[in-house]
């Protein structure tokens, strides 16, 4: 059995817009890229593990989260 996963971070979708409303800007402050992801970016990442190119990958999680910001203050 081969199981791979994609773990997306914050993404701008109709659902997040409906949930956050005027507070959508908060999504742009939660990762190292300084912006929320776009659905097409996640779709491109999902395309890889379901393609023949990932034939030698097994049990992997691809984190598509724009980079984690450290919770530690400098």
C-alpha positions, 0 to 999 in steps of 0.5 A, spaced: 500 500 500 502 506 498 500 512 501 502 519 500 499 526 502 499 533 501 498 538 507 496 545 505 497 551 509 492 557 508 489 558 502 485 563 499 478 560 497 471 561 497 470 558 503 476 561 507 473 568 504 466 566 507 469 564 514 474 570 515 470 576 511 473 582 512 479 579 516 482 575 510 488 579 510 490 575 516 492 569 512 497 573 509 501 574 515 501 566 517 507 564 513 514 565 511 512 567 504 507 573 507 501 571 503 496 565 503 496 560 497 492 560 491 488 553 489 492 552 483 498 552 487 496 546 491 493 543 485 500 543 482 503 540 488 497 534 488 499 533 481 506 530 483 504 525 488 499 522 483 503 522 477 508 516 475 514 521 477 512 519 484 513 512 483 519 511 488 516 515 494 512 512 499 508 514 505 510 521 504 507 528 506 508 534 502 507 540 506 504 546 502 504 551 507 508 557 504 514 556 510 513 556 517 514 562 521 518 561 528 514 562 534 520 564 537 522 571 538 529 574 536 
